[in-house]
């Protein structure tokens, strides 16, 4: 069993707390992504699990054993870093086997583990090459192979794809997901890229300023964000936010005519006349005739000073009066600068947040 549990885990550097008393349970064989902006504490959390950073307060256990005072080599973890950290003078085969050789693993066991890792990662053709003769993606696979040969309980990945170009990142995302499906080890993966987290992980942990903001499955976090920060962080382009007001039968967006009807049973609404923050994702504001027809639309017009074509869709940056927003155009066409379009907002997809705390006003599960 490779369950990882953090209880009131704190990491402070002098008087500066980087991780502020987090509680997290990572299930055995799960793929968990720690995601958040730079400086949120995600890499520090990973390094505490690895034993590369001491824990200032609290408790970390791996497989039911408290590891606070155990050195990294005895924790049953292997870490893959952002930098490949390969030995440039060694072949791929020697890079894979070096750590085992210096710890006295038997020769035939080394051969078995290296052969297995090479097979899993399709490194066979490159075993006699040195790192200088490998592509970035191949080097990262070798770095992953060095982790595999240790046969750890837990794999730890610290932004391993940051140094790769976009095409290679996409390929390596698939490689890492396939690795998890084949080995069924617990994986804890740190990234600042919410697309990586959404596409790879079973569970996402969103962090900010040393705290955990929300833990959940990717679609749960996307569809039911706990607060405005999570709603804005998960999703690309990010959710549109509008200052609004509660009225009879729904909400209004300040600066935009019309009432956006909502189901009052879904939300804990303040009294009529009170302010709220309204959230709508770009895919829920559809240019008329260019997307799935919303079930409960509200129409309004806006000009489009800027659009970005992505081939199969376009992102429109629109504005009307003091209100600006992004919309996703499916079945795209060319949009002239400043062209006025009719948009339909899907009121069934509205998110509401407390204007002061940012917490969601949505009630429990539907």
C-alpha positions as a Markdown table, in Angstrom:
| # | Residue | x | y | z |
|---|---|---|---|---|
| 1 | Unk | 0.0 | 0.0 | 0.0 |
| 2 | Unk | 1.3 | 3.5 | -0.9 |
| 3 | Unk | -1.2 | 5.8 | 0.6 |
| 4 | Unk | 0.3 | 9.2 | 1.4 |
| 5 | Unk | -1.2 | 11.3 | 4.2 |
| 6 | Unk | -0.3 | 14.8 | 5.3 |
| 7 | Unk | -1.7 | 16.0 | 8.7 |
| 8 | Unk | -1.4 | 19.7 | 9.6 |
| 9 | Unk | 1.8 | 19.8 | 7.5 |
| 10 | Unk | 3.7 | 23.1 | 7.9 |
| 11 | Unk | 6.9 | 24.2 | 6.3 |
| 12 | Unk | 8.4 | 27.5 | 7.4 |
| 13 | Unk | 11.6 | 29.2 | 6.3 |
| 14 | Unk | 12.6 | 31.3 | 9.2 |
| 15 | Unk | 9.5 | 33.3 | 10.0 |
| 16 | Unk | 8.0 | 32.8 | 6.5 |
| 17 | Unk | 5.5 | 29.9 | 6.2 |
| 18 | Unk | 5.5 | 28.4 | 2.7 |
| 19 | Unk | 3.0 | 25.6 | 3.6 |
| 20 | Unk | 0.4 | 26.5 | 6.2 |
| 21 | Unk | -1.0 | 23.5 | 7.9 |
| 22 | Unk | -2.5 | 21.4 | 5.0 |
| 23 | Unk | -4.4 | 18.2 | 5.4 |
| 24 | Unk | -4.4 | 15.8 | 2.4 |
| 25 | Unk | -5.0 | 12.1 | 1.9 |
| 26 | Unk | -3.6 | 10.6 | -1.4 |
| 27 | Unk | -5.1 | 7.2 | -2.0 |
| 28 | Unk | -3.1 | 4.2 | -3.0 |
| 29 | Unk | -2.5 | 3.9 | -6.8 |
| 30 | Unk | -4.1 | 7.3 | -7.5 |
| 31 | Unk | -2.8 | 10.0 | -9.8 |
| 32 | Unk | -2.9 | 13.3 | -7.9 |
| 33 | Unk | -1.9 | 16.7 | -9.3 |
| 34 | Unk | -0.9 | 19.6 | -7.1 |
| 35 | Unk | -1.6 | 22.7 | -9.1 |
| 36 | Unk | -1.5 | 26.4 | -8.4 |
| 37 | Unk | 0.3 | 29.6 | -9.3 |
| 38 | Unk | 4.0 | 30.1 | -8.6 |
| 39 | Unk | 4.8 | 30.4 | -4.9 |
| 40 | Unk | 1.6 | 28.6 | -3.7 |
| 41 | Unk | 3.6 | 25.8 | -1.9 |
| 42 | Unk | 3.0 | 22.9 | -4.3 |
| 43 | Unk | 6.7 | 22.1 | -4.9 |
| 44 | Unk | 7.5 | 22.6 | -1.2 |
| 45 | Unk | 4.8 | 20.1 | -0.4 |
| 46 | Unk | 6.2 | 17.6 | -2.9 |
| 47 | Unk | 9.7 | 18.0 | -1.5 |
| 48 | Unk | 8.4 | 17.4 | 2.0 |
| 49 | Unk | 6.9 | 14.1 | 0.9 |
| 50 | Unk | 10.2 | 13.2 | -0.8 |
| 51 | Unk | 12.2 | 14.1 | 2.3 |
| 52 | Unk | 14.2 | 16.8 | 0.5 |
| 53 | Unk | 12.7 | 19.4 | 2.8 |
| 54 | Unk | 12.2 | 18.8 | 6.5 |
| 55 | Unk | 8.7 | 19.3 | 7.9 |
| 56 | Unk | 8.4 | 22.1 | 10.4 |
| 57 | Unk | 5.3 | 20.9 | 12.0 |
| 58 | Unk | 2.7 | 18.1 | 11.5 |
| 59 | Unk | 3.0 | 14.6 | 10.1 |
| 60 | Unk | 3.6 | 12.8 | 6.8 |
| 61 | Unk | 3.0 | 9.1 | 6.4 |
| 62 | Unk | 3.6 | 6.8 | 3.4 |
| 63 | Unk | 2.1 | 3.4 | 3.4 |
| 64 | Unk | 0.9 | 3.8 | 7.0 |
| 65 | Unk | 4.4 | 4.6 | 8.2 |
| 66 | Unk | 5.3 | 8.1 | 9.6 |
| 67 | Unk | 8.3 | 9.3 | 7.7 |
| 68 | Unk | 9.0 | 12.7 | 9.2 |
| 69 | Unk | 12.4 | 11.6 | 10.4 |
| 70 | Unk | 13.2 | 9.1 | 7.6 |
| 71 | Unk | 15.8 | 10.1 | 5.0 |
| 72 | Unk | 14.6 | 10.3 | 1.4 |
| 73 | Unk | 16.2 | 7.0 | 0.3 |
| 74 | Unk | 14.2 | 5.0 | 2.9 |
| 75 | Unk | 10.8 | 6.5 | 2.1 |
| 76 | Unk | 10.1 | 4.3 | -0.9 |
| 77 | Unk | 9.7 | 7.3 | -3.3 |
| 78 | Unk | 11.4 | 8.3 | -6.6 |
| 79 | Unk | 11.4 | 11.8 | -7.9 |
| 80 | Unk | 11.5 | 13.1 | -11.5 |
| 81 | Unk | 12.7 | 16.7 | -11.6 |
| 82 | Unk | 12.1 | 19.6 | -14.1 |
| 83 | Unk | 15.8 | 19.2 | -15.2 |
| 84 | Unk | 16.7 | 15.8 | -16.5 |
| 85 | Unk | 19.8 | 15.6 | -14.2 |
| 86 | Unk | 21.3 | 12.8 | -16.4 |
| 87 | Unk | 25.0 | 12.0 | -16.2 |
| 88 | Unk | 26.3 | 13.3 | -19.6 |
| 89 | Unk | 29.3 | 10.9 | -19.8 |
| 90 | Unk | 27.1 | 7.8 | -19.3 |
| 91 | Unk | 25.0 | 5.9 | -21.8 |
| 92 | Unk | 21.3 | 5.5 | -21.2 |
| 93 | Unk | 21.9 | 2.0 | -19.9 |
| 94 | Unk | 24.4 | 3.3 | -17.4 |
| 95 | Unk | 22.2 | 6.2 | -16.3 |
| 96 | Unk | 19.4 | 3.8 | -15.6 |
| 97 | Unk | 21.6 | 1.3 | -13.7 |
| 98 | Unk | 24.0 | 3.7 | -11.8 |
| 99 | Unk | 21.8 | 4.2 | -8.7 |
| 100 | Unk | 21.2 | 0.5 | -8.3 |
| 101 | Unk | 24.9 | -0.3 | -8.7 |
| 102 | Unk | 26.1 | 2.1 | -6.0 |
| 103 | Unk | 23.5 | 0.6 | -3.6 |
| 104 | Unk | 24.8 | -2.9 | -4.2 |
| 105 | Unk | 21.8 | -4.4 | -6.0 |
| 106 | Unk | 22.7 | -7.8 | -7.6 |
| 107 | Unk | 23.8 | -7.7 | -11.2 |
| 108 | Unk | 21.0 | -9.9 | -12.6 |
| 109 | Unk | 18.4 | -7.9 | -10.6 |
| 110 | Unk | 19.8 | -4.7 | -12.1 |
| 111 | Unk | 19.5 | -6.2 | -15.6 |
| 112 | Unk | 15.9 | -7.2 | -14.9 |
| 113 | Unk | 14.9 | -3.7 | -13.7 |
| 114 | Unk | 16.7 | -1.9 | -16.5 |
| 115 | Unk | 15.2 | -4.1 | -19.1 |
| 116 | Unk | 11.7 | -3.6 | -17.7 |
| 117 | Unk | 12.1 | 0.2 | -17.6 |
| 118 | Unk | 13.4 | 0.3 | -21.1 |
| 119 | Unk | 10.5 | -1.8 | -22.3 |
| 120 | Unk | 7.9 | 0.4 | -20.5 |
| 121 | Unk | 9.4 | 3.6 | -21.9 |
| 122 | Unk | 10.4 | 2.2 | -25.3 |
| 123 | Unk | 14.0 | 3.2 | -24.8 |
| 124 | Unk | 15.5 | 0.0 | -26.4 |
| 125 | Unk | 17.0 | 1.8 | -29.5 |
| 126 | Unk | 18.7 | 4.4 | -27.3 |
| 127 | Unk | 20.4 | 2.3 | -24.6 |
| 128 | Unk | 23.9 | 2.9 | -25.9 |
| 129 | Unk | 23.5 | 6.6 | -26.6 |
| 130 | Unk | 24.6 | 9.4 | -24.4 |
| 131 | Unk | 22.2 | 12.2 | -23.3 |
| 132 | Unk | 23.7 | 14.7 | -25.8 |
| 133 | Unk | 22.4 | 12.4 | -28.6 |
| 134 | Unk | 18.9 | 12.3 | -27.3 |
| 135 | Unk | 15.9 | 14.7 | -27.8 |
| 136 | Unk | 14.3 | 16.5 | -24.9 |
| 137 | Unk | 11.5 | 14.0 | -24.7 |
| 138 | Unk | 13.9 | 11.0 | -24.8 |
| 139 | Unk | 15.9 | 12.5 | -22.0 |
| 140 | Unk | 12.8 | 12.9 | -19.9 |
| 141 | Unk | 11.9 | 9.3 | -20.5 |
| 142 | Unk | 15.4 | 8.3 | -19.3 |
| 143 | Unk | 14.8 | 10.4 | -16.2 |
| 144 | Unk | 11.5 | 8.6 | -15.7 |
| 145 | Unk | 13.3 | 5.3 | -16.2 |
| 146 | Unk | 15.7 | 6.0 | -13.4 |
| 147 | Unk | 12.7 | 6.4 | -11.1 |
| 148 | Unk | 11.1 | 3.2 | -12.4 |
| 149 | Unk | 14.2 | 1.0 | -11.7 |
| 150 | Unk | 14.0 | 1.9 | -8.0 |
| 151 | Unk | 10.6 | 0.2 | -7.9 |
| 152 | Unk | 9.2 | 2.9 | -5.5 |
| 153 | Unk | 5.9 | 3.0 | -3.7 |
| 154 | Unk | 5.3 | 6.5 | -4.9 |
| 155 | Unk | 6.4 | 8.5 | -8.0 |
| 156 | Unk | 6.9 | 12.2 | -7.4 |
| 157 | Unk | 7.0 | 14.5 | -10.5 |
| 158 | Unk | 8.1 | 18.1 | -10.1 |
| 159 | Unk | 7.0 | 20.0 | -13.2 |
| 160 | Unk | 8.7 | 17.5 | -15.4 |
| 161 | Unk | 7.5 | 18.9 | -18.7 |
| 162 | Unk | 8.3 | 22.6 | -18.3 |
| 163 | Unk | 11.5 | 22.4 | -20.4 |
| 164 | Unk | 9.7 | 20.8 | -23.4 |
| 165 | Unk | 8.1 | 22.4 | -26.4 |
| 166 | Unk | 4.3 | 22.2 | -26.8 |
| 167 | Unk | 4.3 | 19.2 | -29.1 |
| 168 | Unk | 6.6 | 17.2 | -26.8 |
| 169 | Unk | 4.6 | 18.2 | -23.7 |
| 170 | Unk | 1.5 | 16.7 | -25.3 |
| 171 | Unk | 3.4 | 13.5 | -26.1 |
| 172 | Unk | 4.9 | 13.2 | -22.6 |
| 173 | Unk | 1.5 | 13.7 | -21.0 |
| 174 | Unk | 0.3 | 10.6 | -22.8 |
| 175 | Unk | 3.5 | 8.7 | -21.8 |
| 176 | Unk | 3.1 | 9.5 | -18.1 |
| 177 | Unk | -0.6 | 8.6 | -18.1 |
| 178 | Unk | 0.3 | 5.3 | -19.9 |
| 179 | Unk | 3.0 | 4.7 | -17.3 |
| 180 | Unk | 0.5 | 5.1 | -14.5 |
| 181 | Unk | -2.0 | 2.8 | -16.2 |
| 182 | Unk | 0.7 | 0.1 | -16.6 |
| 183 | Unk | 2.4 | 0.3 | -13.2 |
| 184 | Unk | -0.5 | 1.3 | -11.0 |
| 185 | Unk | 1.8 | 3.2 | -8.6 |
| 186 | Unk | 0.8 | 6.2 | -6.6 |
| 187 | Unk | 1.8 | 9.4 | -8.5 |
| 188 | Unk | 2.0 | 12.9 | -7.0 |
| 189 | Unk | 2.5 | 15.4 | -9.8 |
| 190 | Unk | 3.2 | 19.1 | -9.4 |
| 191 | Unk | 2.5 | 21.5 | -12.2 |
| 192 | Unk | 1.5 | 25.2 | -12.7 |
| 193 | Unk | -0.3 | 24.1 | -15.9 |
| 194 | Unk | -4.0 | 23.4 | -15.2 |
| 195 | Unk | -4.3 | 21.7 | -18.6 |
| 196 | Unk | -1.8 | 19.1 | -17.5 |
| 197 | Unk | -3.6 | 18.6 | -14.2 |
| 198 | Unk | -7.0 | 18.3 | -15.9 |
| 199 | Unk | -5.9 | 15.8 | -18.6 |
| 200 | Unk | -3.7 | 13.6 | -16.5 |
| 201 | Unk | -4.9 | 13.4 | -12.9 |
| 202 | Unk | -7.6 | 11.4 | -11.1 |
| 203 | Unk | -7.7 | 14.1 | -8.4 |
| 204 | Unk | -6.6 | 17.7 | -8.5 |
| 205 | Unk | -5.4 | 19.7 | -5.5 |
| 206 | Unk | -5.6 | 23.4 | -6.1 |
| 207 | Unk | -3.3 | 25.4 | -3.8 |
| 208 | Unk | -2.8 | 29.1 | -3.1 |
| 209 | Unk | -0.6 | 30.9 | -0.7 |
| 210 | Unk | 0.3 | 27.8 | 1.2 |
| 211 | Unk | -3.2 | 26.6 | 1.6 |
| 212 | Unk | -5.4 | 24.0 | -0.2 |
| 213 | Unk | -8.4 | 25.7 | -1.8 |
| 214 | Unk | -10.1 | 22.6 | -3.2 |
| 215 | Unk | -9.6 | 18.9 | -3.8 |
| 216 | Unk | -11.6 | 16.9 | -6.3 |
| 217 | Unk | -11.9 | 15.1 | -9.5 |
| 218 | Unk | -11.1 | 17.3 | -12.6 |
| 219 | Unk | -14.7 | 17.6 | -13.8 |
| 220 | Unk | -16.0 | 18.2 | -10.3 |
| 221 | Unk | -13.5 | 21.0 | -9.7 |
| 222 | Unk | -14.3 | 22.5 | -13.2 |
| 223 | Unk | -18.1 | 22.3 | -12.8 |
| 224 | Unk | -18.3 | 23.0 | -9.0 |
| 225 | Unk | -15.5 | 25.4 | -8.0 |
| 226 | Unk | -15.4 | 26.1 | -4.3 |
| 227 | Unk | -14.6 | 29.7 | -4.8 |
| 228 | Unk | -13.8 | 32.5 | -7.3 |
| 229 | Unk | -10.1 | 31.7 | -7.2 |
| 230 | Unk | -10.6 | 28.1 | -8.3 |
| 231 | Unk | -13.2 | 29.0 | -10.9 |
| 232 | Unk | -10.7 | 31.5 | -12.4 |
| 233 | Unk | -7.7 | 29.2 | -12.2 |
| 234 | Unk | -9.3 | 26.0 | -13.8 |
| 235 | Unk | -10.4 | 26.5 | -17.4 |
| 236 | Unk | -8.8 | 28.2 | -20.4 |
| 237 | Unk | -9.7 | 30.9 | -21.2 |
| 238 | Unk | -10.6 | 31.6 | -17.6 |
| 239 | Unk | -14.1 | 32.1 | -16.4 |
| 240 | Unk | -15.6 | 35.6 | -17.0 |
| 241 | Unk | -16.5 | 37.4 | -13.8 |
| 242 | Unk | -19.1 | 40.2 | -13.6 |
| 243 | Unk | -20.3 | 42.5 | -10.8 |
| 244 | Unk | -23.9 | 41.8 | -10.3 |
| 245 | Unk | -27.0 | 42.3 | -8.2 |
| 246 | Unk | -29.7 | 40.0 | -6.8 |
| 247 | Unk | -33.1 | 40.9 | -8.1 |
| 248 | Unk | -36.5 | 39.2 | -8.1 |
| 249 | Unk | -36.3 | 36.1 | -10.3 |
| 250 | Unk | -32.6 | 36.2 | -10.8 |
| 251 | Unk | -29.5 | 38.4 | -11.1 |
| 252 | Unk | -28.5 | 41.4 | -13.2 |
| 253 | Unk | -25.0 | 42.2 | -14.5 |
| 254 | Unk | -24.0 | 45.7 | -13.7 |
| 255 | Unk | -23.8 | 47.7 | -17.0 |
| 256 | Unk | -25.9 | 45.1 | -19.0 |
| 257 | Unk | -29.6 | 45.3 | -19.6 |
| 258 | Unk | -31.9 | 42.4 | -18.7 |
| 259 | Unk | -32.4 | 39.9 | -15.9 |
| 260 | Unk | -30.5 | 36.6 | -15.9 |
| 261 | Unk | -33.0 | 34.1 | -14.4 |
| 262 | Unk | -31.6 | 31.5 | -12.0 |
| 263 | Unk | -33.0 | 28.5 | -10.1 |
| 264 | Unk | -33.1 | 29.8 | -6.5 |
| 265 | Unk | -33.0 | 26.2 | -5.2 |
| 266 | Unk | -29.4 | 25.9 | -6.5 |
| 267 | Unk | -28.0 | 28.9 | -4.5 |
| 268 | Unk | -27.9 | 30.4 | -1.1 |
| 269 | Unk | -28.8 | 33.9 | -2.3 |
| 270 | Unk | -28.5 | 37.1 | -0.3 |
| 271 | Unk | -31.5 | 39.5 | -0.2 |
| 272 | Unk | -32.7 | 41.3 | -3.3 |
| 273 | Unk | -30.5 | 44.4 | -4.0 |
| 274 | Unk | -27.4 | 42.8 | -2.5 |
| 275 | Unk | -24.2 | 42.5 | -4.7 |
| 276 | Unk | -22.9 | 39.2 | -6.0 |
| 277 | Unk | -20.1 | 38.1 | -8.4 |
| 278 | Unk | -21.4 | 36.3 | -11.4 |
| 279 | Unk | -19.3 | 33.7 | -13.3 |
| 280 | Unk | -19.8 | 32.4 | -16.8 |
| 281 | Unk | -17.3 | 30.4 | -18.7 |
| 282 | Unk | -16.5 | 31.4 | -22.3 |
| 283 | Unk | -18.1 | 28.3 | -23.7 |
| 284 | Unk | -21.4 | 29.3 | -22.0 |
| 285 | Unk | -21.5 | 32.6 | -23.9 |
| 286 | Unk | -22.2 | 31.6 | -27.4 |
| 287 | Unk | -22.3 | 33.9 | -30.5 |
| 288 | Unk | -25.8 | 33.3 | -32.1 |
| 289 | Unk | -25.7 | 30.4 | -34.6 |
| 290 | Unk | -22.1 | 29.4 | -33.7 |
| 291 | Unk | -22.4 | 26.8 | -31.0 |
| 292 | Unk | -24.7 | 24.6 | -29.0 |
| 293 | Unk | -28.0 | 26.4 | -28.4 |
| 294 | Unk | -28.3 | 27.2 | -24.7 |
| 295 | Unk | -31.3 | 25.7 | -22.9 |
| 296 | Unk | -32.1 | 28.9 | -21.1 |
| 297 | Unk | -30.5 | 31.7 | -23.1 |
| 298 | Unk | -30.4 | 35.5 | -22.5 |
| 299 | Unk | -29.5 | 37.5 | -25.5 |
| 300 | Unk | -27.5 | 40.7 | -25.7 |
| 301 | Unk | -25.3 | 42.4 | -28.3 |
| 302 | Unk | -21.6 | 43.3 | -28.0 |
| 303 | Unk | -18.8 | 44.4 | -30.3 |
| 304 | Unk | -15.7 | 42.2 | -30.9 |
| 305 | Unk | -12.5 | 44.3 | -31.0 |
| 306 | Unk | -10.3 | 41.2 | -30.9 |
| 307 | Unk | -10.6 | 37.5 | -31.9 |
| 308 | Unk | -8.2 | 34.6 | -31.8 |
| 309 | Unk | -8.6 | 31.8 | -34.3 |
| 310 | Unk | -7.7 | 28.3 | -33.2 |
| 311 | Unk | -8.8 | 26.6 | -36.4 |
| 312 | Unk | -11.7 | 24.5 | -35.0 |
| 313 | Unk | -12.9 | 27.4 | -32.9 |
| 314 | Unk | -12.3 | 31.0 | -32.1 |
| 315 | Unk | -12.0 | 33.0 | -28.9 |
| 316 | Unk | -13.8 | 36.3 | -29.1 |
| 317 | Unk | -13.0 | 39.1 | -26.7 |
| 318 | Unk | -16.1 | 41.3 | -26.7 |
| 319 | Unk | -17.3 | 44.4 | -24.9 |
| 320 | Unk | -20.5 | 46.4 | -24.5 |
| 321 | Unk | -20.5 | 49.5 | -22.4 |
| 322 | Unk | -18.4 | 48.9 | -19.3 |
| 323 | Unk | -18.8 | 45.1 | -19.6 |
| 324 | Unk | -16.1 | 42.9 | -21.3 |
| 325 | Unk | -15.9 | 39.2 | -21.6 |
| 326 | Unk | -14.5 | 36.2 | -23.6 |
| 327 | Unk | -16.7 | 33.9 | -25.6 |
| 328 | Unk | -16.0 | 30.7 | -27.5 |
| 329 | Unk | -17.1 | 30.5 | -31.1 |
| 330 | Unk | -17.6 | 27.0 | -32.5 |
| 331 | Unk | -18.0 | 26.5 | -36.2 |
| 332 | Unk | -16.0 | 29.7 | -36.6 |
| 333 | Unk | -16.0 | 32.4 | -39.3 |
| 334 | Unk | -13.9 | 35.5 | -39.8 |
| 335 | Unk | -15.0 | 38.3 | -37.5 |
| 336 | Unk | -14.2 | 41.9 | -38.5 |
| 337 | Unk | -12.6 | 44.1 | -35.9 |
| 338 | Unk | -15.4 | 45.9 | -34.0 |
| 339 | Unk | -18.1 | 43.8 | -35.5 |
| 340 | Unk | -21.3 | 43.7 | -33.5 |
| 341 | Unk | -22.6 | 40.2 | -32.7 |
| 342 | Unk | -25.6 | 38.8 | -30.8 |
| 343 | Unk | -24.5 | 36.6 | -27.9 |
| 344 | Unk | -26.5 | 34.0 | -25.9 |
| 345 | Unk | -25.6 | 33.4 | -22.3 |
| 346 | Unk | -26.6 | 30.1 | -20.8 |
| 347 | Unk | -28.2 | 31.0 | -17.5 |
| 348 | Unk | -28.3 | 27.4 | -16.5 |
| 349 | Unk | -24.5 | 27.5 | -16.3 |
| 350 | Unk | -24.2 | 30.6 | -14.1 |
| 351 | Unk | -21.9 | 30.5 | -11.1 |
| 352 | Unk | -22.5 | 32.9 | -8.2 |
| 353 | Unk | -19.9 | 33.9 | -5.6 |
| 354 | Unk | -20.0 | 36.0 | -2.5 |
| 355 | Unk | -18.6 | 39.4 | -3.4 |
| 356 | Unk | -16.5 | 39.8 | -0.2 |
| 357 | Unk | -15.2 | 36.2 | 0.5 |
| 358 | Unk | -15.3 | 34.8 | -3.1 |
| 359 | Unk | -16.9 | 31.6 | -1.8 |
| 360 | Unk | -19.4 | 29.9 | -4.0 |
| 361 | Unk | -23.1 | 30.5 | -3.3 |
| 362 | Unk | -24.0 | 27.2 | -4.8 |
| 363 | Unk | -25.7 | 24.7 | -2.6 |
| 364 | Unk | -24.6 | 21.0 | -2.2 |
| 365 | Unk | -24.8 | 18.3 | -4.8 |
| 366 | Unk | -27.6 | 18.6 | -7.4 |
